[in-house]
Amino acid sequence: MDVSSLSALPPNPRILVVRLSAIGDLVFALPAVKALKDARPDATIDWLVEDKHAALLRSCPFLNEVVIYPRSTLTLFSLFAHLSSLRARGDYHLIFDFQSNSKSAMQLLALKSKHKFGFARGTAKEGAHLFHHHHVSITPRMHRAQRDAELVRAAYSEVILPQSVKWKTDANVDGNGLTLLHTTTTEYGRDKDWGAERWVALARGLTTAGHDVALLHTPADLAYVQKIASAAKVDLAPSTPSLEHLMSLLDHSRLLVSTDSGPAHIAALRGNDVVCLFGATDPQIYAPPGGDNVQVIYGGDSNTPPPKRQRNRQSLLMTKITVDEVIAKCSI
């Protein structure tokens, strides 16, 4: 096969995308996969993903099947059953391993294809490059969406990334022009925390500037978010029991202000306006995908990546972002 062009594939080719986790990384891969589908509309494109992240992809119209890796309930028996089911899927013409680590390498062992694309040693982790037929090298600090596009370009050089990827959802949550604040972080990403007192000050400042402010929340972080809402005298956003509900709310909102998070990446991917605060992670690599709809504020020097992450405590660079800076970006 001429791996430089998808045109060498037979009609109705079978293609598998492997990106198991996490939400932000799925978002980075989606523009490349959409470009792949645009290049070969006749292709059957399946996506292998971990169960806890699959909800983002279930309603995606350019995927034929979302294949589940049941990691959250994994046992030795269920792992064997899962790998056997992958083997039984038969041959794929192309497999793109956007994950390129030991988790995806295990899947590749079971999957059949003569053309498995992945990242070269150095970018690929934990020996995953040994399970690829074709390797893609990338430059340092390349944005993740561009990096994923390079993987697809190894099979089709004319890939053009869409600036946004949006599809209709069944959920309907009316954001009614809200300016949404995403004030929380995961336990694994506490270094991204901006601080409750800054969120309170931001909510008050935006309200004074004429914004209708509301705070995103989940059952797990509701008590914390309620304290911020009460101190700032703003409302909680409508509940979003699923990712489809969240997507609908983001689509109807005026703006989202967030740290580097899943909601920020989803909003940006769908073409919604986002102001995103960076300090713990490098915005040159991890900024939400998009164009003029994305405004990034970085607490460091744009030419210098942040220091090695210490995930259990707030990054010093996050504390350098001022409330006035954020309000100014929200007015653009």
C-alpha positions in Angstrom: 0.0 0.0 0.0 1.1 3.5 -0.8 0.9 4.9 2.8 1.3 8.5 1.6 -2.3 8.6 0.2 -5.7 7.3 1.3 -6.6 7.1 -2.3 -4.6 3.8 -2.5 -7.1 2.1 -0.1 -10.0 0.1 -1.6 -13.5 1.4 -1.5 -15.1 1.4 1.9 -11.9 1.0 3.9 -12.0 0.0 7.6 -10.1 2.4 9.9 -9.6 2.2 13.6 -8.7 5.1 15.9 -7.1 4.3 19.2 -7.3 7.1 21.8 -8.3 5.6 25.1 -8.2 8.7 27.4 -8.5 11.4 28.6 -11.3 13.8 27.6 -8.9 16.6 26.6 -6.8 14.2 24.5 -9.9 12.9 22.8 -10.8 16.4 21.9 -7.4 17.0 20.4 -7.8 13.9 18.2 -11.3 14.7 17.0 -10.3 17.4 14.4 -7.8 14.9 12.8 -10.3 12.2 12.7 -12.9 14.5 11.2 -10.4 15.5 8.5 -9.8 11.8 7.9 -13.5 11.2 7.3 -13.7 14.3 5.1 -10.9 12.8 2.9 -12.5 9.4 2.7 -16.3 9.7 3.3 -16.7 6.1 2.3 -14.5 4.9 5.2 -15.8 3.0 8.2 -14.1 4.7 11.1 -14.3 3.0 14.6 -12.8 4.5 17.8 -11.4 2.4 20.7 -11.8 4.3 24.0 -12.0 3.7 27.7 -15.5 3.2 29.1 -15.5 6.3 31.3 -14.7 8.6 28.4 -16.9 7.0 25.7 -19.9 9.4 26.3 -18.1 12.2 24.4 -18.0 10.1 21.3 -21.3 8.2 21.3 -23.3 10.7 19.3 -20.4 11.7 17.0 -21.9 11.4 13.4 -18.6 10.6 11.6 -17.8 7.5 13.7 -19.4 4.2 12.8 -18.8 2.5 16.1 -17.4 3.4 19.5 -15.5 0.3 20.7 -15.3 0.2 24.5 -12.2 -0.8 26.6 -13.9 -1.7 30.0 -11.1 -0.3 32.1 -13.2 0.8 35.1 -14.5 -2.8 35.7 -11.4 -4.6 34.4 -10.6 -8.1 35.7 -8.3 -10.7 34.3 -11.2 -12.5 32.7 -12.8 -9.4 31.2 -9.4 -8.3 29.9 -9.0 -11.6 28.1 -12.6 -11.3 26.8 -12.0 -7.8 25.6 -8.8 -8.7 23.7 -10.5 -11.7 22.2 -13.3 -9.4 20.9 -10.7 -7.1 19.4 -9.1 -10.0 17.6 -12.5 -11.1 16.3 -13.1 -7.8 14.6 -10.9 -8.9 11.7 -8.5 -6.8 9.6 -8.4 -3.0 9.6 -6.8 -1.3 6.6 -5.3 1.3 8.9 -5.0 1.8 12.6 -4.0 5.2 14.1 -2.6 4.9 17.6 -2.9 8.4 19.0 -2.3 7.1 22.5 1.0 5.5 21.8 1.7 4.1 25.3 1.6 0.7 27.0 -2.2 0.8 27.3 -2.7 1.2 23.6 0.1 -1.2 22.8 -1.8 -3.9 24.6 -4.8 -3.3 22.4 -2.6 -3.3 19.3 -1.3 -6.8 20.2 -4.9 -8.1 19.6 -5.8 -6.0 16.7 -5.2 -7.0 13.1 -3.7 -4.6 10.5 -0.7 -4.4 8.3 -0.6 -0.7 8.8 -0.5 0.5 12.4 0.5 4.1 12.7 1.9 5.6 15.9 4.4 8.1 17.2 8.1 7.5 17.1 10.3 6.5 20.0 10.5 9.5 22.4 7.0 10.6 21.8 5.6 7.1 22.1 5.9 5.9 25.7 6.7 2.6 27.4 7.9 0.9 24.2 4.7 1.4 22.3 6.6 2.3 19.1 7.6 -1.4 18.9 4.0 -2.2 18.0 3.7 0.2 15.1 4.5 -0.4 11.4 4.8 3.3 10.6 6.3 5.9 12.9 5.7 9.7 13.0 8.3 12.1 14.6 7.1 15.5 15.9 8.9 18.7 16.9 9.2 19.7 20.6 6.2 21.6 22.1 4.0 20.9 19.1 0.3 21.4 19.9 -1.5 18.2 20.5 -4.1 18.8 17.8 -1.3 19.4 15.3 0.6 16.4 16.5 -2.5 14.2 16.0 -2.9 15.7 12.5 0.7 14.7 11.7 -0.2 11.1 12.5 -3.0 11.2 9.9 -0.8 13.0 7.4 1.5 10.0 7.4 -1.3 8.3 5.5 -2.7 11.3 3.7 -0.5 14.4 3.3 -3.3 16.9 2.5 -5.1 16.8 5.9 -6.6 20.2 6.7 -7.8 20.5 10.3 -11.3 22.0 10.9 -11.2 24.9 13.4 -14.2 23.4 15.1 -16.0 20.1 15.3 -19.6 20.3 16.3 -22.6 17.9 16.1 -26.1 17.9 17.3 -26.9 16.4 20.6 -30.2 15.0 21.9 -29.9 17.0 25.2 -31.3 20.5 25.4 -30.0 22.7 28.2 -30.6 26.4 27.9 -27.6 28.4 28.9 -29.5 31.6 27.9 -26.4 33.7 27.2 -24.7 32.8 30.5 -21.0 33.5 31.3 -20.0 30.1 32.8 -17.2 29.7 35.3 -15.6 26.3 35.8 -14.0 26.7 39.2 -12.8 23.2 40.1 -10.0 20.8 39.3 -9.6 17.1 39.6 -7.6 15.6 42.5 -5.0 14.6 39.9 -4.8 18.2 38.7 -4.8 20.3 41.8 -1.8 22.3 40.4 -4.3 23.9 38.0 -6.3 25.5 40.8 -6.7 29.3 40.6 -8.0 29.7 44.1 -11.6 30.2 45.4 -11.0 33.8 46.3 -10.0 34.7 42.8 -13.1 33.0 41.3 -15.2 34.9 43.8 -13.6 38.2 42.7 -13.9 37.3 39.0 -17.6 36.5 39.4 -18.3 39.8 41.1 -16.3 41.7 38.6 -18.0 40.1 35.6 -21.4 40.7 37.1 -20.5 44.4 37.5 -19.5 44.4 33.9 -22.9 43.1 32.8 -22.3 39.4 32.5 -24.9 36.9 33.7 -22.5 34.6 35.7 -23.2 31.0 36.6 -21.0 28.3 38.0 -20.6 24.8 36.5 -20.9 22.0 39.0 -21.1 18.2 39.5 -22.5 16.3 42.4 -18.9 15.6 43.6 -17.9 19.3 43.8 -21.3 20.9 44.5 -20.5 22.0 48.1 -17.3 23.7 47.1 -18.9 25.5 44.2 -21.9 26.6 46.3 -19.5 28.4 48.7 -18.1 30.3 45.8 -21.5 31.1 44.3 -22.8 32.3 47.7 -19.8 34.5 48.4 -20.0 36.0 44.9 -23.8 36.2 44.9 -24.2 34.4 41.6 -26.2 31.4 40.6 -25.3 27.8 39.9 -25.5 26.8 36.2 -28.2 24.3 35.1 -27.3 20.7 36.0 -25.5 18.7 33.4 -26.0 15.0 34.2 -24.2 13.8 31.1 -21.6 15.1 28.6 -24.3 15.7 26.1 -26.1 18.0 28.6 -22.8 19.8 29.1 -22.3 20.3 25.4 -25.8 21.7 25.0 -25.2 24.1 27.9 -21.9 25.3 26.5 -23.4 25.8 23.1 -26.1 28.1 24.5 -23.8 30.1 26.7 -22.1 33.4 26.0 -18.7 32.4 27.3 -16.8 29.9 29.4 -13.9 30.8 31.8 -11.9 27.8 33.0 -8.5 26.5 33.8 -7.1 23.8 31.5 -10.0 21.3 31.7 -12.3 19.0 29.9 -15.2 21.5 29.7 -12.8 24.1 28.2 -11.6 21.8 25.5 -15.1 20.6 24.7 -16.4 24.2 24.4 -13.5 25.3 22.2 -13.8 22.2 20.0 -17.5 23.1 19.3 -16.6 26.7 18.4 -17.8 28.4 21.6 -16.0 31.3 23.2 -13.5 30.3 25.9 -11.1 32.1 28.2 -8.6 29.5 29.5 -6.1 30.0 32.4 -2.8 28.2 32.2 0.1 27.8 34.6 0.6 24.2 35.5 0.5 23.0 31.9 2.0 24.4 28.7 -0.5 26.3 26.5 1.7 25.9 23.5 1.0 22.2 23.7 -2.4 22.0 25.5 -4.4 25.1 24.7 -8.0 24.3 23.7 -8.3 23.8 19.9 -9.9 26.6 17.9 -9.3 30.0 16.5 -10.4 33.4 17.6 -12.9 31.9 19.9 -10.2 30.8 22.3 -8.4 33.3 24.6 -5.5 32.0 26.6 -3.9 33.6 29.7 -0.6 32.1 30.8 1.0 32.9 34.1 4.5 32.3 32.7 6.7 33.5 29.8 5.2 32.3 26.4 8.7 31.2 25.3 9.2 29.1 28.4 7.3 25.9 29.3 6.2 25.6 32.9 8.3 23.7 35.4 7.7 20.0 36.1 4.3 19.5 37.5 3.6 19.0 41.2 0.0 17.8 40.9 -0.8 17.9 44.6 -0.5 21.6 45.1 -1.3 24.9 43.3 1.2 26.0 40.6 2.9 29.3 41.4 2.3 30.4 37.8 -1.5 30.1 38.4 -1.2 32.7 41.2 0.4 35.1 38.8 -2.8 35.4 36.7 -4.8 38.4 38.0 -8.6 38.9 38.1 -8.2 42.1 36.0 -6.4 40.2 33.3 -9.2 37.7 33.0 -12.0 40.4 33.0 -10.1 42.2 30.2 -10.0 39.0 28.1 -13.8 38.4 28.7 -14.5 41.8 27.2 -12.7 41.1 23.9 
